[in-house]
Amino acid sequence: MAEVIIRERLWRDFAAVARQERRNAEELAAQVLRDYVQQVADEELLQRSELAARRARFPIDKTEQIIRLARSGRT
């Protein structure tokens, strides 16, 4: 496992927050890092989705209309 160096003042502030939430500071730090990694992955997926939507054959409003018609059986 990698070791990370965090400045003392920042760690004290973080540990204080962890205490207020009745959480172990190391576990909370790990959770924060996992959440950040997930957030970055989600943002990258959103960017790729937006790019794909811009390249789509139909504009989004037309696509929504086509989907509604297909779902209602009136294609």
C-alpha positions in Angstrom: 0.0 0.0 0.0 1.2 3.5 -0.9 2.0 5.9 1.9 0.9 9.5 1.5 2.4 12.5 3.2 -0.1 15.1 4.4 0.9 18.3 6.0 0.4 18.3 9.8 -2.1 21.2 9.9 -4.3 19.7 7.2 -4.3 16.3 8.9 -5.2 17.9 12.2 -8.1 19.7 10.6 -9.2 16.5 8.8 -8.9 14.5 12.0 -11.0 17.0 13.8 -13.8 16.6 11.2 -13.5 12.8 11.5 -13.9 13.1 15.3 -17.0 15.3 14.9 -18.5 12.6 12.6 -17.4 9.9 15.0 -15.3 8.3 12.2 -11.8 6.9 12.1 -9.6 9.5 10.3 -7.7 7.0 8.2 -10.9 5.2 7.1 -12.6 8.6 6.3 -9.5 9.6 4.3 -9.7 6.4 2.3 -13.5 6.9 1.7 -12.9 10.5 0.5 -10.2 9.3 -1.9 -12.5 6.5 -3.2 -15.3 9.1 -3.7 -13.0 11.4 -5.5 -11.8 8.7 -7.9 -15.5 7.7 -8.6 -16.4 11.4 -9.2 -13.6 11.8 -11.7 -14.7 8.6 -13.5 -18.4 9.8 -13.5 -17.3 13.2 -15.0 -15.3 11.5 -17.7 -18.2 9.3 -18.6 -20.5 12.3 -18.7 -18.1 14.1 -21.0 -17.9 11.1 -23.4 -21.7 10.8 -23.3 -22.1 14.5 -24.1 -19.7 14.2 -27.0 -21.5 11.2 -28.3 -24.8 13.0 -28.1 -23.4 15.9 -30.1 -22.3 13.5 -32.8 -25.7 11.8 -32.8 -27.7 11.5 -36.0 -30.7 13.2 -34.5 -30.9 16.3 -32.2 -31.9 15.4 -28.6 -35.4 16.8 -28.9 -36.0 14.7 -32.0 -34.5 11.7 -30.3 -36.9 12.1 -27.3 -39.8 12.4 -29.7 -38.8 9.2 -31.5 -38.4 7.3 -28.2 -41.8 8.5 -27.0 -43.4 7.4 -30.3 -41.7 4.0 -30.2 -42.8 3.4 -26.6 -46.3 4.2 -27.4 -46.3 1.9 -30.4 -46.9 4.7 -32.9 -43.7 4.6 -35.0 
